[in-house]
Amino acid sequence: YFGDGTGVGLRKDDTELKAAFDKALIELRQDGTYDKMAKKYFDFNVYGD
């Protein structure tokens, strides 16, 4: 059990995929897509802010 929250599993050595994933998350939050998806699919704020 890893506790409460949300996570994504990636290989430790796959730094290129991690960088792409991080960039995509930042862009989703900046352009408002995250908020639209969160309201549709979640009844809580994944980021907790």
PDB file of N, CA, C and O in Angstrom:
ATOM      1  N   TYR A   1       0.843  -1.186   0.000  1.00  0.00           N
ATOM      2  CA  TYR A   1       0.000   0.000   0.000  1.00  0.00           C
ATOM      3  C   TYR A   1       0.875   1.230   0.000  1.00  0.00           C
ATOM      4  O   TYR A   1       1.790   1.350   0.814  1.00  0.00           O
ATOM      5  N   PHE A   2       0.599   2.139  -0.902  1.00  0.00           N
ATOM      6  CA  PHE A   2       1.425   3.335  -1.071  1.00  0.00           C
ATOM      7  C   PHE A   2       0.799   4.588  -0.473  1.00  0.00           C
ATOM      8  O   PHE A   2       1.353   5.676  -0.627  1.00  0.00           O
ATOM      9  N   GLY A   3      -0.324   4.468   0.197  1.00  0.00           N
ATOM     10  CA  GLY A   3      -0.958   5.629   0.815  1.00  0.00           C
ATOM     11  C   GLY A   3      -1.988   6.268  -0.099  1.00  0.00           C
ATOM     12  O   GLY A   3      -2.276   5.770  -1.187  1.00  0.00           O
ATOM     13  N   ASP A   4      -2.534   7.375   0.365  1.00  0.00           N
ATOM     14  CA  ASP A   4      -3.538   8.106  -0.399  1.00  0.00           C
ATOM     15  C   ASP A   4      -2.878   8.883  -1.522  1.00  0.00           C
ATOM     16  O   ASP A   4      -1.710   9.260  -1.430  1.00  0.00           O
ATOM     17  N   GLY A   5      -3.632   9.118  -2.575  1.00  0.00           N
ATOM     18  CA  GLY A   5      -3.128   9.942  -3.665  1.00  0.00           C
ATOM     19  C   GLY A   5      -3.205   9.245  -5.007  1.00  0.00           C
ATOM     20  O   GLY A   5      -3.833   8.197  -5.159  1.00  0.00           O
ATOM     21  N   THR A   6      -2.558   9.847  -5.954  1.00  0.00           N
ATOM     22  CA  THR A   6      -2.552   9.370  -7.324  1.00  0.00           C
ATOM     23  C   THR A   6      -1.115   9.200  -7.766  1.00  0.00           C
ATOM     24  O   THR A   6      -0.257   9.986  -7.365  1.00  0.00           O
ATOM     25  N   GLY A   7      -0.831   8.215  -8.568  1.00  0.00           N
ATOM     26  CA  GLY A   7       0.539   8.002  -9.014  1.00  0.00           C
ATOM     27  C   GLY A   7       0.593   7.414 -10.406  1.00  0.00           C
ATOM     28  O   GLY A   7      -0.407   6.944 -10.949  1.00  0.00           O
ATOM     29  N   VAL A   8       1.783   7.452 -10.964  1.00  0.00           N
ATOM     30  CA  VAL A   8       2.051   6.885 -12.280  1.00  0.00           C
ATOM     31  C   VAL A   8       3.329   6.079 -12.166  1.00  0.00           C
ATOM     32  O   VAL A   8       4.312   6.553 -11.596  1.00  0.00           O
ATOM     33  N   GLY A   9       3.332   4.876 -12.695  1.00  0.00           N
ATOM     34  CA  GLY A   9       4.531   4.043 -12.645  1.00  0.00           C
ATOM     35  C   GLY A   9       5.374   4.204 -13.898  1.00  0.00           C
ATOM     36  O   GLY A   9       4.881   4.039 -15.014  1.00  0.00           O
ATOM     37  N   LEU A  10       6.643   4.527 -13.709  1.00  0.00           N
ATOM     38  CA  LEU A  10       7.603   4.645 -14.810  1.00  0.00           C
ATOM     39  C   LEU A  10       8.882   3.934 -14.407  1.00  0.00           C
ATOM     40  O   LEU A  10       9.180   3.818 -13.218  1.00  0.00           O
ATOM     41  N   ARG A  11       9.635   3.461 -15.377  1.00  0.00           N
ATOM     42  CA  ARG A  11      10.941   2.881 -15.075  1.00  0.00           C
ATOM     43  C   ARG A  11      11.885   3.984 -14.617  1.00  0.00           C
ATOM     44  O   ARG A  11      11.880   5.076 -15.186  1.00  0.00           O
ATOM     45  N   LYS A  12      12.699   3.712 -13.594  1.00  0.00           N
ATOM     46  CA  LYS A  12      13.621   4.723 -13.061  1.00  0.00           C
ATOM     47  C   LYS A  12      14.549   5.283 -14.126  1.00  0.00           C
ATOM     48  O   LYS A  12      14.840   6.479 -14.130  1.00  0.00           O
ATOM     49  N   ASP A  13      15.015   4.433 -15.025  1.00  0.00           N
ATOM     50  CA  ASP A  13      15.992   4.883 -16.014  1.00  0.00           C
ATOM     51  C   ASP A  13      15.361   5.513 -17.253  1.00  0.00           C
ATOM     52  O   ASP A  13      16.082   5.925 -18.162  1.00  0.00           O
ATOM     53  N   ASP A  14      14.047   5.595 -17.308  1.00  0.00           N
ATOM     54  CA  ASP A  14      13.387   6.189 -18.471  1.00  0.00           C
ATOM     55  C   ASP A  14      13.162   7.684 -18.244  1.00  0.00           C
ATOM     56  O   ASP A  14      12.028   8.151 -18.137  1.00  0.00           O
ATOM     57  N   THR A  15      14.263   8.414 -18.173  1.00  0.00           N
ATOM     58  CA  THR A  15      14.198   9.847 -17.877  1.00  0.00           C
ATOM     59  C   THR A  15      13.554  10.640 -19.010  1.00  0.00           C
ATOM     60  O   THR A  15      12.943  11.681 -18.769  1.00  0.00           O
ATOM     61  N   GLU A  16      13.685  10.154 -20.238  1.00  0.00           N
ATOM     62  CA  GLU A  16      13.070  10.850 -21.371  1.00  0.00           C
ATOM     63  C   GLU A  16      11.546  10.792 -21.276  1.00  0.00           C
ATOM     64  O   GLU A  16      10.869  11.794 -21.509  1.00  0.00           O
ATOM     65  N   LEU A  17      11.012   9.630 -20.937  1.00  0.00           N
ATOM     66  CA  LEU A  17       9.567   9.493 -20.772  1.00  0.00           C
ATOM     67  C   LEU A  17       9.080  10.331 -19.599  1.00  0.00           C
ATOM     68  O   LEU A  17       8.034  10.973 -19.696  1.00  0.00           O
ATOM     69  N   LYS A  18       9.814  10.338 -18.499  1.00  0.00           N
ATOM     70  CA  LYS A  18       9.433  11.145 -17.335  1.00  0.00           C
ATOM     71  C   LYS A  18       9.388  12.620 -17.699  1.00  0.00           C
ATOM     72  O   LYS A  18       8.455  13.327 -17.317  1.00  0.00           O
ATOM     73  N   ALA A  19      10.394  13.091 -18.438  1.00  0.00           N
ATOM     74  CA  ALA A  19      10.436  14.499 -18.848  1.00  0.00           C
ATOM     75  C   ALA A  19       9.242  14.835 -19.743  1.00  0.00           C
ATOM     76  O   ALA A  19       8.632  15.893 -19.593  1.00  0.00           O
ATOM     77  N   ALA A  20       8.909  13.942 -20.668  1.00  0.00           N
ATOM     78  CA  ALA A  20       7.766  14.174 -21.552  1.00  0.00           C
ATOM     79  C   ALA A  20       6.459  14.177 -20.761  1.00  0.00           C
ATOM     80  O   ALA A  20       5.575  14.994 -21.017  1.00  0.00           O
ATOM     81  N   PHE A  21       6.342  13.269 -19.809  1.00  0.00           N
ATOM     82  CA  PHE A  21       5.144  13.187 -18.972  1.00  0.00           C
ATOM     83  C   PHE A  21       4.994  14.451 -18.129  1.00  0.00           C
ATOM     84  O   PHE A  21       3.908  15.026 -18.053  1.00  0.00           O
ATOM     85  N   ASP A  22       6.086  14.881 -17.496  1.00  0.00           N
ATOM     86  CA  ASP A  22       6.066  16.097 -16.683  1.00  0.00           C
ATOM     87  C   ASP A  22       5.673  17.310 -17.518  1.00  0.00           C
ATOM     88  O   ASP A  22       4.877  18.140 -17.079  1.00  0.00           O
ATOM     89  N   LYS A  23       6.236  17.411 -18.725  1.00  0.00           N
ATOM     90  CA  LYS A  23       5.936  18.537 -19.619  1.00  0.00           C
ATOM     91  C   LYS A  23       4.457  18.536 -20.002  1.00  0.00           C
ATOM     92  O   LYS A  23       3.806  19.581 -20.004  1.00  0.00           O
ATOM     93  N   ALA A  24       3.938  17.361 -20.324  1.00  0.00           N
ATOM     94  CA  ALA A  24       2.530  17.255 -20.702  1.00  0.00           C
ATOM     95  C   ALA A  24       1.614  17.671 -19.551  1.00  0.00           C
ATOM     96  O   ALA A  24       0.621  18.364 -19.771  1.00  0.00           O
ATOM     97  N   LEU A  25       1.941  17.251 -18.329  1.00  0.00           N
ATOM     98  CA  LEU A  25       1.127  17.643 -17.171  1.00  0.00           C
ATOM     99  C   LEU A  25       1.142  19.154 -16.960  1.00  0.00           C
ATOM    100  O   LEU A  25       0.109  19.754 -16.664  1.00  0.00           O
ATOM    101  N   ILE A  26       2.301  19.758 -17.111  1.00  0.00           N
ATOM    102  CA  ILE A  26       2.410  21.215 -16.965  1.00  0.00           C
ATOM    103  C   ILE A  26       1.545  21.911 -18.011  1.00  0.00           C
ATOM    104  O   ILE A  26       0.817  22.851 -17.693  1.00  0.00           O
ATOM    105  N   GLU A  27       1.624  21.451 -19.262  1.00  0.00           N
ATOM    106  CA  GLU A  27       0.841  22.063 -20.337  1.00  0.00           C
ATOM    107  C   GLU A  27      -0.655  21.882 -20.118  1.00  0.00           C
ATOM    108  O   GLU A  27      -1.432  22.800 -20.378  1.00  0.00           O
ATOM    109  N   LEU A  28      -1.066  20.711 -19.643  1.00  0.00           N
ATOM    110  CA  LEU A  28      -2.485  20.470 -19.366  1.00  0.00           C
ATOM    111  C   LEU A  28      -3.016  21.417 -18.299  1.00  0.00           C
ATOM    112  O   LEU A  28      -4.150  21.889 -18.384  1.00  0.00           O
ATOM    113  N   ARG A  29      -2.206  21.685 -17.312  1.00  0.00           N
ATOM    114  CA  ARG A  29      -2.646  22.595 -16.243  1.00  0.00           C
ATOM    115  C   ARG A  29      -2.675  24.034 -16.733  1.00  0.00           C
ATOM    116  O   ARG A  29      -3.576  24.795 -16.380  1.00  0.00           O
ATOM    117  N   GLN A  30      -1.695  24.410 -17.543  1.00  0.00           N
ATOM    118  CA  GLN A  30      -1.609  25.791 -18.011  1.00  0.00           C
ATOM    119  C   GLN A  30      -2.729  26.148 -18.985  1.00  0.00           C
ATOM    120  O   GLN A  30      -3.244  27.265 -18.949  1.00  0.00           O
ATOM    121  N   ASP A  31      -3.113  25.216 -19.854  1.00  0.00           N
ATOM    122  CA  ASP A  31      -4.114  25.557 -20.871  1.00  0.00           C
ATOM    123  C   ASP A  31      -5.555  25.275 -20.437  1.00  0.00           C
ATOM    124  O   ASP A  31      -6.488  25.488 -21.210  1.00  0.00           O
ATOM    125  N   GLY A  32      -5.737  24.799 -19.206  1.00  0.00           N
ATOM    126  CA  GLY A  32      -7.080  24.588 -18.679  1.00  0.00           C
ATOM    127  C   GLY A  32      -7.662  23.207 -18.942  1.00  0.00           C
ATOM    128  O   GLY A  32      -8.741  22.887 -18.442  1.00  0.00           O
ATOM    129  N   THR A  33      -6.966  22.387 -19.718  1.00  0.00           N
ATOM    130  CA  THR A  33      -7.457  21.045 -20.016  1.00  0.00           C
ATOM    131  C   THR A  33      -7.587  20.212 -18.747  1.00  0.00           C
ATOM    132  O   THR A  33      -8.556  19.469 -18.589  1.00  0.00           O
ATOM    133  N   TYR A  34      -6.626  20.331 -17.851  1.00  0.00           N
ATOM    134  CA  TYR A  34      -6.677  19.569 -16.596  1.00  0.00           C
ATOM    135  C   TYR A  34      -7.959  19.869 -15.832  1.00  0.00           C
ATOM    136  O   TYR A  34      -8.634  18.951 -15.367  1.00  0.00           O
ATOM    137  N   ASP A  35      -8.298  21.145 -15.697  1.00  0.00           N
ATOM    138  CA  ASP A  35      -9.497  21.518 -14.944  1.00  0.00           C
ATOM    139  C   ASP A  35     -10.754  20.920 -15.573  1.00  0.00           C
ATOM    140  O   ASP A  35     -11.632  20.429 -14.864  1.00  0.00           O
ATOM    141  N   LYS A  36     -10.840  20.962 -16.905  1.00  0.00           N
ATOM    142  CA  LYS A  36     -12.002  20.386 -17.591  1.00  0.00           C
ATOM    143  C   LYS A  36     -12.101  18.882 -17.344  1.00  0.00           C
ATOM    144  O   LYS A  36     -13.177  18.365 -17.047  1.00  0.00           O
ATOM    145  N   MET A  37     -10.971  18.184 -17.468  1.00  0.00           N
ATOM    146  CA  MET A  37     -10.966  16.734 -17.264  1.00  0.00           C
ATOM    147  C   MET A  37     -11.245  16.380 -15.809  1.00  0.00           C
ATOM    148  O   MET A  37     -11.978  15.431 -15.529  1.00  0.00           O
ATOM    149  N   ALA A  38     -10.669  17.133 -14.891  1.00  0.00           N
ATOM    150  CA  ALA A  38     -10.847  16.855 -13.467  1.00  0.00           C
ATOM    151  C   ALA A  38     -12.314  16.986 -13.070  1.00  0.00           C
ATOM    152  O   ALA A  38     -12.835  16.157 -12.324  1.00  0.00           O
ATOM    153  N   LYS A  39     -12.973  18.018 -13.564  1.00  0.00           N
ATOM    154  CA  LYS A  39     -14.387  18.211 -13.235  1.00  0.00           C
ATOM    155  C   LYS A  39     -15.248  17.079 -13.786  1.00  0.00           C
ATOM    156  O   LYS A  39     -16.248  16.696 -13.180  1.00  0.00           O
ATOM    157  N   LYS A  40     -14.848  16.549 -14.943  1.00  0.00           N
ATOM    158  CA  LYS A  40     -15.627  15.487 -15.574  1.00  0.00           C
ATOM    159  C   LYS A  40     -15.402  14.122 -14.919  1.00  0.00           C
ATOM    160  O   LYS A  40     -16.351  13.355 -14.754  1.00  0.00           O
ATOM    161  N   TYR A  41     -14.163  13.812 -14.547  1.00  0.00           N
ATOM    162  CA  TYR A  41     -13.824  12.451 -14.134  1.00  0.00           C
ATOM    163  C   TYR A  41     -13.548  12.246 -12.646  1.00  0.00           C
ATOM    164  O   TYR A  41     -13.584  11.110 -12.173  1.00  0.00           O
ATOM    165  N   PHE A  42     -13.276  13.310 -11.901  1.00  0.00           N
ATOM    166  CA  PHE A  42     -12.906  13.154 -10.495  1.00  0.00           C
ATOM    167  C   PHE A  42     -13.826  13.965  -9.598  1.00  0.00           C
ATOM    168  O   PHE A  42     -14.305  15.031  -9.986  1.00  0.00           O
ATOM    169  N   ASP A  43     -14.068  13.457  -8.401  1.00  0.00           N
ATOM    170  CA  ASP A  43     -14.842  14.223  -7.427  1.00  0.00           C
ATOM    171  C   ASP A  43     -13.923  14.798  -6.354  1.00  0.00           C
ATOM    172  O   ASP A  43     -14.372  15.158  -5.266  1.00  0.00           O
ATOM    173  N   PHE A  44     -12.616  14.882  -6.678  1.00  0.00           N
ATOM    174  CA  PHE A  44     -11.624  15.478  -5.786  1.00  0.00           C
ATOM    175  C   PHE A  44     -10.525  16.091  -6.645  1.00  0.00           C
ATOM    176  O   PHE A  44     -10.402  15.769  -7.826  1.00  0.00           O
ATOM    177  N   ASN A  45      -9.730  16.970  -6.054  1.00  0.00           N
ATOM    178  CA  ASN A  45      -8.629  17.593  -6.773  1.00  0.00           C
ATOM    179  C   ASN A  45      -7.396  16.707  -6.640  1.00  0.00           C
ATOM    180  O   ASN A  45      -6.867  16.540  -5.541  1.00  0.00           O
ATOM    181  N   VAL A  46      -6.942  16.144  -7.740  1.00  0.00           N
ATOM    182  CA  VAL A  46      -5.797  15.241  -7.733  1.00  0.00           C
ATOM    183  C   VAL A  46      -4.567  15.932  -7.165  1.00  0.00           C
ATOM    184  O   VAL A  46      -3.776  15.301  -6.464  1.00  0.00           O
ATOM    185  N   TYR A  47      -4.393  17.203  -7.451  1.00  0.00           N
ATOM    186  CA  TYR A  47      -3.230  17.948  -6.974  1.00  0.00           C
ATOM    187  C   TYR A  47      -3.394  18.441  -5.543  1.00  0.00           C
ATOM    188  O   TYR A  47      -2.408  18.783  -4.891  1.00  0.00           O
ATOM    189  N   GLY A  48      -4.616  18.481  -5.053  1.00  0.00           N
ATOM    190  CA  GLY A  48      -4.836  18.885  -3.672  1.00  0.00           C
ATOM    191  C   GLY A  48      -4.714  20.373  -3.418  1.00  0.00           C
ATOM    192  O   GLY A  48      -4.603  20.801  -2.269  1.00  0.00           O
ATOM    193  N   ASP A  49      -4.732  21.169  -4.482  1.00  0.00           N
ATOM    194  CA  ASP A  49      -4.646  22.625  -4.251  1.00  0.00           C
ATOM    195  C   ASP A  49      -5.941  23.313  -4.551  1.00  0.00           C
ATOM    196  O   ASP A  49      -6.039  24.532  -4.410  1.00  0.00           O
TER     197      ASP A  49
END
